[in-house]
Every structure is written in structure tokens, then in C-alpha cells.
């Protein structure tokens, strides 16, 4: 893996440090700080050298991520790309991008970084391959702060939806990764931005949406509603009561098995001009809203929007459960290899750390248990 991963790095000493850093992420116990990683390899000079390699060096992390994605595609093999919003709690205000923000999953305000990760996912394994860091207004507008963090001029204020869509498009259009469904949890994102951006490039998507998302009903058969009715997503699915169908689908993840529930689906479109843009750029693809209630159907349904209108419900639900797999693997693998442990101020340092931590995650996900992590990362670096 190390040979292909670091082929873009021009110097042998950089490739060597890349391998050493990944080994440190895999083998150091506790927090995977640069200092703790360096302590396993040498003294203070090693600490300074490794800090420079991550936080101050000029090597480009994008080709390394592209090589990682290319490596993972045939080995998982990739069934979908899963987009995960990631909140990384931090102490203090110095880590790049940190801000106090309300986190709905936690139900309170946290001091944290917010990032978007794109994961390669199969039925039983997943691994991150690309990252974007959300920079709040306070970081974008504060010139001295930007300078201290070496934030490039190209980094501008963006919504999570715009950042996520750009990562997905880059993966397919610039990196030439195979087109697979993009699975989003878009409850905190602008759905129209995602649908438009992916639709114009022919990238299929399955996105979990908030119950308040406004949609135009495109199914004249929906009882009691005209084909042009504009409704909230939860109202659309509520109107399907009595027409829901039982469904069973294979569960992704370590436990496997079969899940069961009830599903209802309705043809919809995005209201206003945005929908016409999707039709123009996306080849006239229809959207479908489906509501999933697991078990006996008494709980509030999950709401998902997709442009994969001919897919069978069980196939769509199997894609949905990839989000659960990624959540599991983030907690079980990514955190264990130090994905949240970069404490520096450098924008580039954050990206380089996330890139190498993603490689460490991939090694853990792919390496057979008996092989050993040191062997998996490779021998003497090229």
C-alpha cells in the first residue's frame, strides 16, 4: 500500500515519514498526537521533524487521497460513497476551524470542528477517502487568524451542502472514481444544492432528509392531493397511510442479518426553478420520497429522497443502512487510529493528518487479523 499511496511525494524522506506516521497511528496507545508518535521513533529532533512534515511541509494531500481511493475501490469493493458529517470536539479556540456551534445530535452547543467525510463503503466494511473542513465566518473573515493557520485564499465561506457536493464531484469528475450512489445524511444540509450538483453530473443519490423539507407532489394518485401540491416531506408520507407495504432487506455492517419494516414511496420534485435545473442537467430524472418505518411501523418514519426511481425498495434500503455501517466504523476504527487527535493550528496540517489517519483506517479495515498491522503498512518505504 505504501508504494502506491505515496507515489506523488517527490522525496524519499517524505515517503519514509509518511509510513512512520501511519505506523504511529496504528501502534501508539492512547492519544495519537505528533509528540506521542515521535516518542516511539526517537527524541526531540524526531518530534520537530514529524511536526514539520505534517503541519508545515508543502506536500499535497489530494494526490495521496486519490491514490487511497483508487486502492480501496477494488478491495472493498465499493458499493456506494457515503457522505458523513463529522463533529470533532476540541478544547480551546486555537485548533483550525474550531468554533462554538449547536450540534443537533448532541442537543447542545459544543466547542468543535465540523468536517465532511466521503467514505468508500461495501456491505461489511467502510473507509474514509476524502475530507473537507467547514470554516465558520469567524475564521474566514479574521485575516490574522487565517494567516496563523495558513488558510489558503481559495478557502471561502461555504455551506455544508456546497462543501459536500464539491467533494463528491471531485471524487468522480477529477479523480475518475467509478460512479456509485452517493448516500447522504442531509438533514442538516440544503437538499436542493445536493440534488442539483450531483444531478447535473449524473451521480445517483440517496439522501436522508428532514421532515420539514418542502417538496412538490408529482404523483396525481396520492389520495386527496393534486399533482402539483407543495407539502412538507412528513406530510407527503403521512398522506400515504393505508398504502404502505411490508419490506425486508439485508442489513449492512458487522452484525449482518435481515431487517424488516414498512415502506411507502411517492413521486416528488423540488419546487420552483431548482427542480427545472435538476431536470435540465440530470436528464429528466424523477425524484422519489420514501418513508421507512422499521418493525411494526408505529415509530416516526425515516424520510429518504432519491433519484434512483427504478431501484427496488430492498436495494434502496440496503444503501440506507450503509450510513449505520459508516457510523459504526467511525467509532470503532477511525477514532482508534486518531482521526480526532490533530491539535495543531495549521489548515494543511489538519488535512495531512486526516489523510494519513484515513490510510491507517483503511489498513485496519483491509488487513486480516493474523497479518499484523506493521506488515500491512509495508516494509521499508520506497
HELIX and SHEET records of a PDB file:
HELIX    1   1 UNK A    2  UNK A    5  1                                   4    
HELIX    2   2 UNK A   12  UNK A   27  1                                  16    
HELIX    3   3 UNK A   34  UNK A   39  1                                   6    
HELIX    4   4 UNK A   44  UNK A   51  1                                   8    
HELIX    5   5 UNK A   52  UNK A   56  3                                   5    
HELIX    6   6 UNK A   61  UNK A   76  1                                  16    
HELIX    7   7 UNK A  137  UNK A  141  1                                   5    
HELIX    8   8 UNK A  143  UNK A  149  1                                   7    
HELIX    9   9 UNK A  160  UNK A  169  1                                  10    
HELIX   10  10 UNK A  170  UNK A  174  3                                   5    
HELIX   11  11 UNK A  191  UNK A  199  1                                   9    
HELIX   12  12 UNK A  233  UNK A  238  1                                   6    
HELIX   13  13 UNK A  273  UNK A  281  1                                   9    
HELIX   14  14 UNK A  313  UNK A  320  1                                   8    
HELIX   15  15 UNK A  322  UNK A  329  1                                   8    
HELIX   16  16 UNK A  330  UNK A  334  3                                   5    
HELIX   17  17 UNK A  347  UNK A  366  1                                  20    
HELIX   18  18 UNK A  373  UNK A  377  1                                   5    
SHEET    1   A10 UNK A  99  UNK A 103  0                                        
SHEET    2   A10 UNK A 108  UNK A 121 -1                                        
SHEET    3   A10 UNK A  80  UNK A  89 -1                                        
SHEET    4   A10 UNK A 181  UNK A 185  1                                        
SHEET    5   A10 UNK A 205  UNK A 208  1                                        
SHEET    6   A10 UNK A 302  UNK A 306 -1                                        
SHEET    7   A10 UNK A 287  UNK A 294 -1                                        
SHEET    8   A10 UNK A 258  UNK A 269 -1                                        
SHEET    9   A10 UNK A 214  UNK A 217 -1                                        
SHEET   10   A10 UNK A 230  UNK A 232 -1                                        
SHEET    1   B 9 UNK A  99  UNK A 103  0                                        
SHEET    2   B 9 UNK A 108  UNK A 121 -1                                        
SHEET    3   B 9 UNK A  80  UNK A  89 -1                                        
SHEET    4   B 9 UNK A 181  UNK A 185  1                                        
SHEET    5   B 9 UNK A 205  UNK A 208  1                                        
SHEET    6   B 9 UNK A 302  UNK A 306 -1                                        
SHEET    7   B 9 UNK A 287  UNK A 294 -1                                        
SHEET    8   B 9 UNK A 258  UNK A 269 -1                                        
SHEET    9   B 9 UNK A 245  UNK A 250 -1                                        
SHEET    1   C 3 UNK A  99  UNK A 103  0                                        
SHEET    2   C 3 UNK A 108  UNK A 121 -1                                        
SHEET    3   C 3 UNK A 126  UNK A 134 -1                                        
END                                                                             
